[in-house]
């Protein structure tokens, strides 16, 4: 009886070892220990004609759009563009666009026209993203959903540190999937041209809304104030209220990992849209 129980325990241990070994091997295969090289330079593409759907909400919800577009046009590269920093912006206000790259150079004109027709029928919009000579970028192997999870954990901190160390302005962040690897690209110039129309429109509406609020506050400030009674000391709450000030947050950013003041994907189309000339020169010398 003891021998049977001992044999059963040994069998269970062996199964667990095989199971954990298999999981570990798949994690390694998916990129757990792959070397990540972040650099700045010219991306491996020119202008991109993209079919996209714009959405707002937690970034984890973008998987539905990736599944949809990859099912509709499996031959095309998928692309995701992320505009806001999830550490700075509320989840429901995060902006992103997901779609397919139409001009990857691998499809015939007939194939592209057929894909365009399918995507138009499903409500996709079309935009042309400009070519840029300077961008922060890196690649990561794509073996499935686990690769994406590992990339989120490993790639974005590297991008953030690189941008902060170089004091660059890089946004928004783009992920381009070609079936074998994920290309991460954050433009260093012409950033506003990477914002789809819906994102720009919402930025303008929010800016107007902020101006309206500020105008109301200024008008309130102009109202005559009643003099405070001369008797008795001010309460602690009043004294604290007089010392309140507001600070402006800087606009150096990178999607999921931005500059000094703002940490990840561009928080909007406002602010500096290009890196400094000196930054470009240093990057050129570096390459």
N, C-alpha and C positions, 0 to 999 in steps of 0.2 A: 504493500500500500504506500509506504514511504517512497519507494522507488518511482511509483506512478506519479505522485505529487511532485517529486523533484523533477521528473521529466517534463511535466506540464509547466512548471515554473521556468525551466530552461527554454522551453519552446516559446513561451510568452515573451521572455527577454529577447530571444533571437528575432521574433517578429517585430518587436518595438525597435530594435537596433536597425533592422532592415527598413522599417517605416521612416524613422528619423533620418537614416542615411539617404533614402530616396528623396525626402523633402529637402534636405540640405543640398543634395546634388542638383535638384531642380532650381533652387535659389541661386546657386552658383551659375548654372546655365542661363538664368534670367538676368544676370548682371550684378550679383551681390558684391563681387570683388573686382569688377572690371575697372580699369584705370580711367579716370575722367579728366580730360584735358580741356580746360576752358581757355579760349584765345579770342583775340579781336582781329578782324580782317574782313575780307570781302566774302559774302555768303556764296555758296555754290549754285546760285540761281540769279536771274535778272528780275525783270518784272514778273509778277504772278497774277494770272487771272483766276479768281477764286469764286466759287459758288458757296454761299454761306447762309446760315440761319443765326440770327442774333438772339441772345437770351440774357436774362438777368436772374441771379439767384446763386445759391451755393455752387462752387465749382464741381463738387462731387456729382451734380446732376448732369454735367456735360456728357457723361458716358452714354446717355440715351441718344443724343444727337450723333455721336461718333458711330454708334451701332447702326443708326438709321442711314447715314450717308454711306458707310462702308457696305451696307446691304444693297443700296440703290445702285451705286457705281463702284463695285469692288476693284476695278482696274485702275482707279485714280488714287492718288495720294490724299490722305486725310490731313486736315490742318485745324488747329485750334489756336485762337488768339485771345489772350487774357489781358484785360485792361486795368484791373484793380488789385490792390494789395489786401489779401484776406486778413492780415493783421491790423489793417487800418480802416477797412470798410466793412460794414455790417454784411453778413452772408446774403441777405435778401437783396442787397444793393450791388453785389458784384456783377460786373459786365463781362461778357465773353461772346465770341462768335466761333462757330464750328462748321466746317464744310469740307469741300474737296478742291484740290488744285487742278484746274482745267488744262493748263498749258505746261505739263511736265515734260513735253518733248517725246513721250513714248507712245502717244495715241495718234492715230491717223485723224485727219480732219473729219471723216465720217463718224468715227468713234466719239470725238469731242462733241459734235453736233447732236449725236444720239444721247449722250450723257447730259448735255445742256437741256435738251427737251424734257428728259425724265425729271431733272432737278427743278426746272421751271414749274412743271405740273405739281410738284410737291411743295411749292411755296418758297424755294430758295431764291435769294437775291444774288447779284453779281457785282464784283468790284475788282479793280485792278490795283494791286499793291506795287509801289515803285521799286526800282532797283536801288540798292545802297552799296557804297564802297566800304563802309565801316559798320560792323556789328559785333556784338559779343555772342559767341556761339560755342556749342559743344555737341557731341553725339552720344547716344546711349543705345545699346542693342535692344531690339524689340523682339521678344519671344512670346509675348502674350500679356495678359492683364497683370501678371506678377511683375513683369518688367516695368510697367507703368508705375506700380506702387513703389518699387525700389527706386525708380528714377525720381519720384516726388521727394523721397527721403534723402537721396544722395546728390542729385544734380542741382536742385535749387539753392541749397546752402553754398555750393561752390560758385554758382553764378553770382549770388549776393556778395560773397566775400571778394570776388574778383572786381566787381563794379565798385565796391566801397574802397578797396585798396587803390584802385586806379582813379578814384574820384570821377566816375563817368556818369552820364545821364543816359540810361538805356531802358527803353520801353517802347511799345508793349512787348510781352514775351510771346513767341510763337512756337508751337510744336508741330512739326511736319513728319508724318509717318509714311514710310515708303514700303512697309511690309517686312523690312529687315532691321531697320534702325530708326531711332527718333532723333530728328535734328532740332535742337533748341536754338532759337535766334532771337536776339534783342537788338533792334536797330539803334544806332548811335546818331542818326541824322534822319530828317524827314519823318519824324515820329508821327506827327498829326495825320500824315497820309496813310498810316496803317490803322487809323480809327475808322470803322465803317460808319455810314451815315447815321444810323440809329444811335450809336455811342456819342457821336459829336452833337447830335440834336439834344440828347439828354443832358450832356455837359452844359450846353448853352442854356437850357431851361433851368437847370440847377443854379447856374451863375446868375440868371435874372432873378430867380427866387431869393438867392442870398442877398442880391442888391436891394430887393424889395424889403426884406427883413431889416437890413441895415438902415434903409431910408426911414422905416418906421421907428427904429431905435433913435436915430438922429433927431427925428421930429419930437419924440418923447423927451429927449435931452433938452430941446429948446423950450419946453413947457416951463413956466415960472415955478420955481420950487419954493415951498413954504419954508420959512426960516425955522430952524430947530429951536425949541424952547431953550432959554438960557439957563434954566434951572436944572440941576441934577446932572450927573455924568452920562456920557454916551454908553449904551450897552455894548457888551463885547461883540454881539452880532453886528451892530452898526459899524463898529470900528473895523471889523473884518471885512465888511462889504466895501468900504472905501479903498481897501488895498487890492481888490481884485483887478487883474489885468489879463489880457488875452495875448496869445502868441501865435504868429503865423508859422505854419509848418512848411518846410522847404519842399522843392519840387524835384529833387534828384531821386530817381526811382528806377526800379527794375521789376518786371513781373515776377512775383514770388521771391524777390530778393533785390531791393533797390539801394539807393544811395544812403547818405548820412542821415537824412531826416525822414525819408520814407523808404520802407524796406523792400517792397516787392513790386509787382506789375503796376505800370503807370496808373496813377489814381485819376487820370483824366487827360484831356488834350491840352490843358492849360499848362503854363510854365515853360521852362526852357526846353526847346525841342532839339537842340544839337549840343554835342560836346564841344569843349573849347578847342581851338586850333592846337594849342600846346598838347592837349590830350591826344589828338590825332597824330601829332608828330612823334610823341613817345611810343604810341602803338606801332607806328610805321617802323621806328627804329628797333622796336622789340621784335617785330616779325622778320 
